Amino acid sequence: MQNLPTGTSMKTPTVTGETKKRHGCLTAWLILMILASVMFIVLYLARAGYPQHSPDLPAWALPVLVTIGIIQIICEIELFKWKKWGFWGYCIICAIAFFANIWLGVVVTAAGTLFGAAILYAMLNIGKGDKGWRHLN
């Protein structure tokens, strides 16, 4: 990968010679998603160290939520690499997170997972010539 000057958007040449250019909003959203996933993993791991703060939390919850966060990060990184399976993987893991959070009774967090996937879809489809969706392979 080449070093890009500050302020330059990430461009990736393709086999056909076309240059893939990521829309600035999509780049910002992907970075925000990765940071949020890391933050939630850290919070879940911190919570695991203090089980007395959530005595009614089932034993399966924290390992499942941490695993979901790790898989989300993998999918988000793959979206940076223009992999369509990163989007579909993210949607599937969001659906799993939705049902896990509903099961735990955290409705706001459950709704947030679906909202995040919807925003990702919107971000992949904004712009004219630099729509992220058409560059995914």
Secondary structure, DSSP 8 states (H G I E B T S, - for coil): -----TT---EEE-TTS-EEE--HHHHHHHHHHHHHHHHHHHHHHHHHT-GGG-TTS-TTHHHHHHHHHHHHHHHHHHHHTT-HHHHHHHHHHHHHHHHHHHHHT-HHHHHHHHHHHHHHHHHHT-SSTT-HHHH--
